[in-house]
Amino acid sequence: FFILNILLVLNYTTFHGHHFQPKILALTHIATLGWITMIIFGALFQLIPVVLQVKLFSELLAKIQFWIFTFGVFTLVYSFWFFLIDLPLTIGASLINLAILLFLINIIVTLTQVKEWNITGTYLSAALFYLLITAIVGLMMALNLWHPYFSKSHLVYLGYHVNIAVIGWVSMVIMGVTFKLISMFTLSHNFSIISGKWAFGFINAGLIGLIILLHLPESNIFYLISAILIVVGIFFFLYQVYIIFKNRLRKKLDIALKFTFSAYIVLGITTLLGFSFLFVDYPASTNISLAYGYLIFFGFISMLIIGQMYKILPFLTWYHKYSRKAGIEKVPMLREMYNERLAKIEYYSMLAGLIGTVISIVLNINFLLLIAFIIMLISVSLFIINIIKILTK
């Protein structure tokens, strides 16, 4: 995440125009694989045993997966950066697919031991399916760049690849753990999860529609129906989030929940913006598409990850280092595990960087974009400082 933001600052002049550019493809995959997916893998190894009350099948397999995945991400990003679209790109994509296969084996075997299923498990199971589809399509696209064989445009597959990855894989995980973590952190209990179930049905119906359309002649009406189903499902999910927050006992939002709440607001904004692309031909739409993608990766996913890390990581570190000492000697409180003042500065600077980036991309003002990227880098640096503080407390 830190490297990603450094590269954005150093290459701000390339961040305009169409998204299918070598450096933008490289930066996107650092964000989606090196930052977001890596965090999700680590979080699920910790959360699935807790949420579903089952032991992880193999920590050794997870460690092997980590190194294969890390090397695969490095190879893939390097290949995109220098546009080595032959063997290096295919090797990177193949390593990532191998790592994902190991992850799926580990998690699926773990899930077979679950005795009491819940809505979180249902969402996570769907997410695993879309992760597999995302990885396979990614490898197919790498091969197509080397030896073209697609019957449709490569950009058509790219669009499906992105939608299935972001909505199917990442968002399904986020939604699934939301029902457990947000209710726990806000002390919200005895709320209905009907909206969460409706969200699951609508979003998955839309995603399955997109996957089917990938193998059929292009049809605007069926694509529109799939998009509507997904949008309706996302707003059912956001309504479920509203219900959870409404029923909370802890009324004051700490800095972690402010990050999280802001992320859900951005999800609503980007959902409407993405849906409008089907009807509105925006001027300089390629720049708006870049701003849209940046909003999703930084405003929705990254802010939500940061918010949850400020909740989860202090507890895990405290439990590992101090749980046996509690009551015997003086130990720090959870809120003392990081600098809350730094976290607040980080939060507002991240919002400023996010807004500044979107405005400067849409208006194509490079100098303003550089300033916005620098502000975001400062924010991320504060986050890294706090994470180091937590881990070394």
Salt bridges, closest charged atoms under 4 A:
ASP254 OD2 - LYS311 NZ 2.49
